[in-house]
């Protein structure tokens, strides 16, 4: 029995040899460094075009309908609603991906809004949105808009 107890003590591992683990880690680190350098050096140099002067591109075509009957397009007051059609066609020709925003005051007749929408569609503008003004609530969050007051003609 005495012989078997001394044999168990010799077979016990007193520590883990980490030398092979360090060797493998360093080899992997070197492989990653070399492949990262190869990936970066394969990028093609680009000679991008340069512009001497650029024009401002109009991305939003703003249409405002006011309660007094005025139509304002991009800050310009129009004599009548039908004068918007040539302006919309011109803007659509300049920017094919043009977006229009219709902002109408609360008391504007529904028919005028539909007429403005029809003018924009006839001009070829297909991306049309309606602009609204959010009503702030007492706690600072946006609240639903109050119901419209009926207008009798």
N, C-alpha and C positions, 0 to 999 in steps of 0.2 A: 503494500500500500504506500509505503513511503516513496517508492520509485515512481508511482503513478502521479503523485501530487507534484513532484518536481518537474515532471514532463508537461503538465498543464501550464505551469508558470512559464516555461520556455515558449509554448505555442501562443501565448497571449500577445496581442498586438499592443505595443505601447504607444504608437502614434501613427497617423496617416502620412504617407510620403506624398507631398504635394508637388514635387519636382515635375512629374509628368503633366500634371494639371496646368502648371505655369507654362510649360513648354507648348502645350496645345493652345492655350490662351494667346500667347505671343504670336504663334503661327497664324491664328485666325485674325489677329489684329493687323498683321502685316498684309494678309490677303485682302482685307477690307480696305486698307489704305491704298494698295496698288489698284484695285478695281475702281475705287472712287476717283482716282486720278485719271484713269482711262476714260471713265464716263464723262468727266468734265472736259477733257481735251478733245472729245469728238464733236463738240458743238460747232456749228457753222457760223462764221462771222456774217452779219447782215449789214448791208448798206441801205439803210432806210431812206426814203425820199424826204426831201426837205421842202418846205413851202416858204416862199418869200413873204407872202401876206395871206391871211385867211379871212374868209367871210364868216360872219356869224350865221349859224344854221338855225332856222326857226323850227323848233320841234313841237310847239303847241300853238294852235290857232285859237285865240281867245274870242268868244262871242258873248257879249253882255247884252241882256235885254232889260231895259229899265221900265219902271212903271209909267213914266211920262211919255212912253212911246218911242224913245230913242233906242237905236241899236249901235253899240260900240264894238268895233273889231280891232283888236290889238291896240287899244287906246285911241282909235280914230272914230269920231262920231260920223255916222252915215246919214244921208238925207232921207233914205227909206230902206225898208228891209231888203228889197230886191237888189239893192246896190252891193249886197254882200256876195252875190254869186260870182261876179268877175274877180273879186279879191280872193275868194276861196279857191277858184280855179287856178289863179296865178300862184297862190301859195302851194297848192297841191302839185303844180308843175315843177316848182323849185324843189320841193321835198316830197318824194313819193310816199314816205312813211310818216306822213303828217298826222298828228293827233289834234282833234278839236275838243274844246271844253265850252259848253254852253252854261252860262251863269245867268239865271233869271231872278229878278226880284220876286218877292212873295206874291205881290198883287198883279203880276203879269198874267194876261189871259193865256189859257192852255193852248189855244189855237195859234198864238204867236210863237210859242215854243216849238210846236209841231212844224210851223212854217220854216223856222230857222233850221230845224233838223232836216227838213226836206231840201232846203237850199244846200246844206252841206253834203247831203247824199248826191244831189245832182252835180255838184262840183267834183265828185269822185272821192270824197273823204269818207273812209269807212270806219275809222277808229274815233268814235265820238263818246264823250263822257259828259256828265252833268255835274257842275260844281256846286257845292253847298258850303254853308258856313256853320260849323258846329256851335251849338248853344252850350255855354258852360253851366254846370250845375253848381249848387252851393258848396259841395265838398271838393270842387276842382276837377272832377271827372266830367266827361262829355255826357250830356243828358239828351233824351230824345227831343226832337223839335216840337214846339207847341202845335196844336191843331190849327189849320188855317181858318181864318175868319171868312165866312161866306160873304161874297159880294153880289149884290143884286143889281142888275143893270137897270 
